[in-house]
Amino acid sequence: MKKAALLTAIAMLFSAPAFAQSSGDLLPDLDPAGISAQPVETTMDDGGENGPLRGTVTDDSAWQDTGIAIPAFATNREQPTPANSSGTTALGQELARVVFNDLRNNGLFRPVGPDALPRPSYEQITAPAFSTWQGRSAEMLVQGYVRAGTDGRLTVGCYLYDVALQSELAREGWVVLPSEWRRAAHKCADLVYSRLSGESPFFDSRIAYIAETGPKDNRIKRLAIMDSDGANHRFITNGRATALTPRYSPDYRKIAYLSYTDGNPRIYVYDIETRQQVLVTESSNPTFAPRWSPDGRWILYSMAIGGNTDIYRVSASGGGTPMRLTDSPAIDVGGSYSPDGSQIVFESDRSGAQQCYVMNADGSNQRRISFASGRCATPEWSPRGDQIAFTRIAGDFNVAVMTPSGGNVRVLTNGWQDEAPTWAPNGRIIQFFRSERGSGDSSIWQVDLTGDNLRRLQTPVGASDPAWGPVLP
Amino acid sequence: MNRIVIALTMSSVLALAACKKEPPEEIPPAPRDVSTPAPTPAPAPRGPQPGSQAHFSSAMAGADTIYFDTDQYDIDATDMAALRRQAEYLTQYPSTRATVEGHADERGTRDYNLALGERRANAARAYLVSLGIAESRLRTVSYGEERPVDTASTPAAWARNRRAVTVMID
């Protein structure tokens, strides 16, 4: 019965040439404010000197064990705000909770959150009661404030203090729309993280992924997006057609993903603002495995002609003739640009089994890089350029990293089937998805480059195919 | 051992073909050889419409599906026999069109499995075309690992899921 209905649908769609596609199975009710990628305005209106301090951290080696107190952010005046039904005082508590969870959930530092700490007054934000915090064995102190402006926008300030030295290490402030209050908290967590670790920030970023529900033989797969901490979760497709393998454009304005909406596997480029999508290329052949170039100008896709899959490149702005980058009779698939856009790492079974290869961005100079034991699949170049993450298939499927020349392979996970790594914008954390043997239930996990800090991301339903975007502007 | 079995099968096929020469029934004969007798057109008056998916599926009795080894897409002797039965049916009902669906097991990465399903569907389609079925009557689609028929995570289940299935377009 179900099969008959499905076949009817396929037959109907078979004859319909679809290039531009409007609604279809796209959900209409996205709140654009919540998914915009507008730059956050940085403010320095707090008197005092100028801008965050820069310098070296006194004790680099032990920063991961650093105790950090993060009390509730203060407010100058209790005011109503669309960001919190209880007003700015309650919002201050929520802001500190977001900072706390960012720093705690990634296994970095030993933070203590606002629910276990006294609340500083507004005046104390710039003049901390250091003796109080020394008594609590806090080494670092993060304080902040939130003010609601007359235009409704929120000003959020964030200060990092060294408690023992009784000195300010960093400060920054942001003006945000009430709907984007969490971004100010992520910016604060990023400030603390990057100041103490010396690494680049990554919390203020988003993830596109596939939400999965239903039994294994009739699974519903929907395109969804969320913030890096799982908040602001939204479905983009309604699940009528299977959606797979999304990738955010570097500016977060578009998502390239695979959909069976016309009965065939095809890559669509979905515009978040207009909620329209177009085929990545006008072809009756199946297209899959979309990837953006770091500058957003190009999209890589894999296309099968007569059963033979090769990698192509097309202008992301539409139009133009696609350029074929590989031409072997084997399966050449995927692809991930080096950060400077000059090279592409991809996967091919031309040797008889899946292995990883590097080529120049124009397809020249193709050479195999993976020679360690096991197979190499789904390679992803780190945004820092120093590592390539991949799915290592050696019995089980695990996430591993290697250098761009294929050396120094390190296996980071040990699940039954861990696959499809995607890098945090700072190249220090990797997300992937894990499938359970039997049920096939999938979930998104993340691990740092040591392999020590592994955790599962909380998602409303099953989750696969994560794709981490860059830090928001 | 295998070789002997194949040789025996071949000779019996030849014998069958030889006996079957005379009456060119009203149906046009299958293009190349006639390894198996043409499926007697089920004359059930209340049965499914000839040429429909239900009719095809029941007439094939399992021969609508061929199976592959891990990461492979070659058509072996068993697959050829099944595809010949499909070709006979398609020849018998020349107005039908079919989709060849390519599938992979769950023990692969997603993009690779999509490409592998394409390979398998195209291998089956190419064999049907070699038997004289017009290319325009056969489309392919890869479902990768997305549509398992057996949901267990065992080698036996994976073997059942590595398949190409021919489905009538009703």
Chai-1 contact restraints between the chains, C-beta under 6 A:
chainA,res_idxA,chainB,res_idxB,connection_type,confidence,min_distance_angstrom,max_distance_angstrom,comment,restraint_id
A,L7,B,D170,contact,1.0,0.0,6.0,A-B,restraint_1
A,A11,B,I169,contact,1.0,0.0,6.0,A-B,restraint_2
A,K216,B,T151,contact,1.0,0.0,6.0,A-B,restraint_3
A,D217,B,P148,contact,1.0,0.0,6.0,A-B,restraint_4
A,D217,B,T151,contact,1.0,0.0,6.0,A-B,restraint_5
A,T242,B,E146,contact,1.0,0.0,6.0,A-B,restraint_6
A,N264,B,V141,contact,1.0,0.0,6.0,A-B,restraint_7
A,P265,B,L114,contact,1.0,0.0,6.0,A-B,restraint_8
A,F288,B,D111,contact,1.0,0.0,6.0,A-B,restraint_9
A,F288,B,L114,contact,1.0,0.0,6.0,A-B,restraint_10
A,A289,B,D111,contact,1.0,0.0,6.0,A-B,restraint_11
A,A304,B,E118,contact,1.0,0.0,6.0,A-B,restraint_12
A,G306,B,N122,contact,1.0,0.0,6.0,A-B,restraint_13
A,G307,B,E118,contact,1.0,0.0,6.0,A-B,restraint_14
A,G307,B,R119,contact,1.0,0.0,6.0,A-B,restraint_15
A,G307,B,N122,contact,1.0,0.0,6.0,A-B,restraint_16
A,T309,B,A115,contact,1.0,0.0,6.0,A-B,restraint_17
A,I331,B,A115,contact,1.0,0.0,6.0,A-B,restraint_18
A,V333,B,D111,contact,1.0,0.0,6.0,A-B,restraint_19
A,V333,B,Y112,contact,1.0,0.0,6.0,A-B,restraint_20
A,V333,B,A115,contact,1.0,0.0,6.0,A-B,restraint_21
A,G334,B,D111,contact,1.0,0.0,6.0,A-B,restraint_22
A,A377,B,T109,contact,1.0,0.0,6.0,A-B,restraint_23
A,T378,B,T109,contact,1.0,0.0,6.0,A-B,restraint_24
A,T391,B,T109,contact,1.0,0.0,6.0,A-B,restraint_25
A,E419,B,T109,contact,1.0,0.0,6.0,A-B,restraint_26
A,R437,B,S153,contact,1.0,0.0,6.0,A-B,restraint_27
A,G438,B,S153,contact,1.0,0.0,6.0,A-B,restraint_28
